[in-house]
Amino acid sequence: MDDIKKMKEIAVIAARRSGKLIMDQLNEMRHIEHKDGINNLVTDVDKGSEKLIIDTIRESFPEHTILAEESGLETRTDEHTWVIDPLDGTTNYAHRFPFFCVSIAVMFEGKILLGVVYDPTRDELFSAMAGKGAFMNDQPISVSNRKTVIESLISTGFPYSQDGKKQNLDYFTRMLGKSQAVRRPGAAALDLCYVACGRLDGFWELGLQPWDTAAGTLLVEEAGGRITMMDLSEYDVFKKEILGSNSYIHDEMQGLLCK
């Protein structure tokens, strides 16, 4: 457990350092590239943030494996794996739309042990350790208690692939007519944090990667929520879909989306 506490300390330091870099560069001109299609952006800030996070981790845990969005998988001798999104919400960031974050998780033998998500625009740091609850700026958080979809605020995101967009547009239309409202903020890690702290009641998305969800899913579960695949089977961070909620509306959401 002491090792996990140390990992959390390092994750928080790395997230805050990265958040400062991101905010320092927000209003500067930046180099923007396209990867895997015209809508999937990467900036020099993504790359700089990722390097800063990895360097911070390596100072304390040089033997740990790292899976990061921009640099991929770097396997080392230890089975602990850090899963890093250095800038979740790059498109928002490129347009100076203030909804983006840093996401860092640690996994061991397929289990997520630690999650840290930092929103530098609001100075909100979300954190969770398995079995220890969920927190925002060191204060305990919990999911909402809304019991039905019609009274709930739901969020989603649209994948980069055109086929995925069409499929999710069908889901979006179904949910829009049955919920209080549906939002599409543009950063999955923060969407999950908002479910964890009760600002949102549910979330679903397709076309995701492990770094998008690893930290956020632990936060939702530790805050009393529920995370599954779209068919209600056990969640797998390496698959590309997710259904998350305050737990009360989970089955109803699934029935509406996958009827």
Secondary structure in CASP SS format (residue, H / E / C, confidence):
PFRMAT SS
TARGET T0000
AUTHOR 0000-0000-0000
METHOD secondary structure of the structure
MODEL  1
M C 1.00
D H 1.00
D H 1.00
I H 1.00
K H 1.00
K H 1.00
M H 1.00
K H 1.00
E H 1.00
I H 1.00
A H 1.00
V H 1.00
I H 1.00
A H 1.00
A H 1.00
R H 1.00
R H 1.00
S H 1.00
G H 1.00
K H 1.00
L H 1.00
I H 1.00
M H 1.00
D H 1.00
Q C 1.00
L C 1.00
N C 1.00
E C 1.00
M C 1.00
R C 1.00
H C 1.00
I E 1.00
E E 1.00
H E 1.00
K C 1.00
D C 1.00
G C 1.00
I C 1.00
N C 1.00
N C 1.00
L E 1.00
V E 1.00
T E 1.00
D H 1.00
V H 1.00
D H 1.00
K H 1.00
G H 1.00
S H 1.00
E H 1.00
K H 1.00
L H 1.00
I H 1.00
I H 1.00
D H 1.00
T H 1.00
I H 1.00
R H 1.00
E H 1.00
S H 1.00
F C 1.00
P C 1.00
E C 1.00
H E 1.00
T E 1.00
I E 1.00
L E 1.00
A E 1.00
E C 1.00
E C 1.00
S C 1.00
G E 1.00
L E 1.00
E E 1.00
T C 1.00
R C 1.00
T C 1.00
D E 1.00
E E 1.00
H E 1.00
T E 1.00
W E 1.00
V E 1.00
I E 1.00
D E 1.00
P E 1.00
L E 1.00
D E 1.00
G C 1.00
T H 1.00
T H 1.00
N H 1.00
Y H 1.00
A H 1.00
H C 1.00
R C 1.00
F C 1.00
P C 1.00
F C 1.00
F C 1.00
C E 1.00
V E 1.00
S E 1.00
I E 1.00
A E 1.00
V E 1.00
M E 1.00
F E 1.00
E C 1.00
G C 1.00
K E 1.00
I E 1.00
L E 1.00
L E 1.00
G E 1.00
V E 1.00
V E 1.00
Y E 1.00
D E 1.00
P C 1.00
T C 1.00
R C 1.00
D C 1.00
E E 1.00
L E 1.00
F E 1.00
S E 1.00
A E 1.00
M E 1.00
A C 1.00
G C 1.00
K C 1.00
G C 1.00
A E 1.00
F E 1.00
M E 1.00
N C 1.00
D C 1.00
Q E 1.00
P E 1.00
I C 1.00
S C 1.00
V C 1.00
S C 1.00
N C 1.00
R C 1.00
K C 1.00
T C 1.00
V H 1.00
I H 1.00
E H 1.00
S C 1.00
L E 1.00
I E 1.00
S E 1.00
T E 1.00
G E 1.00
F C 1.00
P C 1.00
Y C 1.00
S C 1.00
Q H 1.00
D H 1.00
G H 1.00
K H 1.00
K H 1.00
Q H 1.00
N H 1.00
L H 1.00
D H 1.00
Y H 1.00
F H 1.00
T H 1.00
R H 1.00
M H 1.00
L H 1.00
G C 1.00
K C 1.00
S C 1.00
Q C 1.00
A E 1.00
V E 1.00
R E 1.00
R C 1.00
P C 1.00
G C 1.00
A C 1.00
A H 1.00
A H 1.00
L H 1.00
D H 1.00
L H 1.00
C H 1.00
Y H 1.00
V H 1.00
A H 1.00
C C 1.00
G C 1.00
R C 1.00
L C 1.00
D C 1.00
G E 1.00
F E 1.00
W E 1.00
E E 1.00
L E 1.00
G C 1.00
L C 1.00
Q C 1.00
P H 1.00
W H 1.00
D H 1.00
T H 1.00
A H 1.00
A H 1.00
G H 1.00
T H 1.00
L H 1.00
L H 1.00
V H 1.00
E H 1.00
E H 1.00
A C 1.00
G C 1.00
G C 1.00
R E 1.00
I E 1.00
T E 1.00
M C 1.00
M C 1.00
D C 1.00
L C 1.00
S C 1.00
E E 1.00
Y C 1.00
D C 1.00
V C 1.00
F C 1.00
K C 1.00
K C 1.00
E E 1.00
I E 1.00
L E 1.00
G E 1.00
S E 1.00
N C 1.00
S C 1.00
Y C 1.00
I C 1.00
H H 1.00
D H 1.00
E H 1.00
M H 1.00
Q H 1.00
G H 1.00
L H 1.00
L H 1.00
C C 1.00
K C 1.00
END
